[in-house]
Amino acid sequence: MKKTIIRLCLVALGVLMSSCENDDDSNIKLTGGDKTLELLSVVNNSVETTMNVKANWTASCDAGWIAVTPAKGEAGENVTLTLTATQTNRTKSTRTAKVTIKSGGDTKTLTVKQRADYAVFLQKQYVLTAAGGMLDIKFKTNMKDEDIFLYSSANIEEWISPEKESTRAERTLQIVPLRVGVNTLRDSRDGALFLVMKDGNNNPLGLDTLWIHQDGLNDGYVSTDYSEDGKVMQLQQATKGRGIPFVLMGDGFTDIDIQDSTYMTVMRRTMENLFSEEPVKSLRDYFDVYMVTAVSANNYFTEESQTAFSCVPDNQSTEIRCNDGRIGEYVRRVEGIDSLNALAVVVLNTNIYKGVTYLYSNRPKPGLKQYSVALFPVVENLESEAFRSVSVHEGIGHGLAKLADEYAQDELGAADEVVILQLRNMHRAGWMMNVDSEGNEDKVLWSGFIGDGHFLNEQIGVYEGGFTYFKGIYRPSDDSMMNRSTSPFNAPSRQLIYNKVIELGEGRTPSYDEFVAFDEQHKPQQWDYTTRSLSPFYLFCLKKSCISWRHSSSSTPPTH
């Protein structure tokens, strides 16, 4: 009996030793600590973990609200995996996902939890008279008072101030009383409030945004002099090629704004903004730029106001609704231009952050005419970086070159088959060529740029996320003018812009080598994010898709 016991103990010890040896022999060893990781509730929050792997590996997640980068790799030590929330958790309860790592037949699993902290404004926009007064801002939250912060855009601090300490009327309802001062200015003013939480490094993370508009003293004024309406002035004449037409107009500018040269000043600044970024900066001589005067009855934007193009900014996105038929009528005031290949730019007489570009077609196909309408306000102020970059993003990126957005929306996960088919149809017309549903470096649309020594500093590659989707669509660079608008156009987008200008201006398609030679002489500023400052207003704004296409079969700019 004693021998039997000893034998059983030895067998058990052997099993234990064998088990330890198998663990040591595993192709995957997680070195990042706890196998359960936690994300904050907001989109783009990320957490990292590390591992040692002995063979090629892949990583995937069973939930659409987490992106795993990189998704595959080679053997190595201290390999870093980044897990990023692609959506804000609005379920009001913690949710869990599994990340599976595979290598050489071995599998390891990580558990990722996303917290359910939330804070939402009960009302998304307030419109106040010039007289000002008291304003109770209400929002619901499940967070502690010390964990949530109320930020404001810089331009709002001069005219809105806390009246007293905030109170909780219910367990989840917070009320913040604010006093809005009298607006003694002629023009209306706009600003925003942001509900913010902070990460472990004390960086602010936006939870929700509220817009506040206050009328100016002249709001309610109705124009009486329309004698300048529809008049055309050429601001620039092309000295190369056929002359690519830009037609600039304004909405919400009254006869007073025309008489005191405000309208002219805004249009000229818009023109300079459009030509402020490479490669268009060095291709400026190919463009004819026209200003068409549009006199509005009112200088504010509501469903009831009377403006030349009936523009109404959307409360929940960056979109701007408009009377595009009326815009087309004013484009055709410019005699002798190819209106079907024109870019119409409409600038709104307000300083809120919005922007949208409409592309027109009856069906995207090769040889399609290029008419488009870009709409955006004088963001922040006439000299601001935000106004400049939005002008370039909308007018040049979307309007001229038909580029896609390279960012992703909070509420969108993976692109489905319908979206991918739609994108491929756009590609047939030469649109949206800066994003692709193909993630293979050798097959992606910009594969020729990857590894090209002329563009190594830009780190051109295949980055998941674009066309407003977090998964299933890929972009050429981590950041760009078509992403957060805080960097130059990336190299593939610069080529698309260059090709478009040469095609419209000279009637030919340039070669890749021709573009590279041009780009070597006219490279944009280095990709130094510190040279482009962001205000809190610009950083935390609600960003939705800012491009759309509308169908038209007319032979002139649409009038529907």
Sequence and secondary structure as in RCSB ss.txt:
>XXXX:A:sequence
MKKTIIRLCLVALGVLMSSCENDDDSNIKLTGGDKTLELLSVVNNSVETTMNVKANWTASCDAGWIAVTPAKGEA
GENVTLTLTATQTNRTKSTRTAKVTIKSGGDTKTLTVKQRADYAVFLQKQYVLTAAGGMLDIKFKTNMKDEDIFL
YSSANIEEWISPEKESTRAERTLQIVPLRVGVNTLRDSRDGALFLVMKDGNNNPLGLDTLWIHQDGLNDGYVSTD
YSEDGKVMQLQQATKGRGIPFVLMGDGFTDIDIQDSTYMTVMRRTMENLFSEEPVKSLRDYFDVYMVTAVSANNY
FTEESQTAFSCVPDNQSTEIRCNDGRIGEYVRRVEGIDSLNALAVVVLNTNIYKGVTYLYSNRPKPGLKQYSVAL
FPVVENLESEAFRSVSVHEGIGHGLAKLADEYAQDELGAADEVVILQLRNMHRAGWMMNVDSEGNEDKVLWSGFI
GDGHFLNEQIGVYEGGFTYFKGIYRPSDDSMMNRSTSPFNAPSRQLIYNKVIELGEGRTPSYDEFVAFDEQHKPQ
QWDYTTRSLSPFYLFCLKKSCISWRHSSSSTPPTH
>XXXX:A:secstr
 HHHHHHHHHHHHHHHHHHHHHHHT SEEE SS SEEEE SSTT EEEEEEEESS EEEEESSTTEEEESSEE S
EEEEEEEEEESS   SSS EEEEEEEEETTEEEEEEEEE    EEES SEEEE TT EEEEEEEEESS GGG EE
EE GGGTTTEEE S  EESSSSEEEEEEEE    SSS EEEEEEEEEE TT  EEEEEEEEEEE  TTTT     
 TTTT EEEEE  SSTT EEEEEEEES  HHHHHTTHHHHHHHHHHHHHTSSTTGGGGGGGEEEEEE    S SS
 SSS   TT  EE SSSS EE  HHHHHHHHTTSTTS GGG EEEEEESS S   EEEEEESS  TT    EEEE
EE  S TT HHHHHHHIIIIIIIIIT     SB TT  B  HHHHHHHHHHHHTT STT BS   TTTSTTGGGT
T GGGGGGT   EEEETBEEEEEEESSSS TTTTSSS   HHHHHHHHHHHHHHHHSS   HHHHHHHHHHS  S
 S GGGS   HHHHSS     EEEEE   SSS   
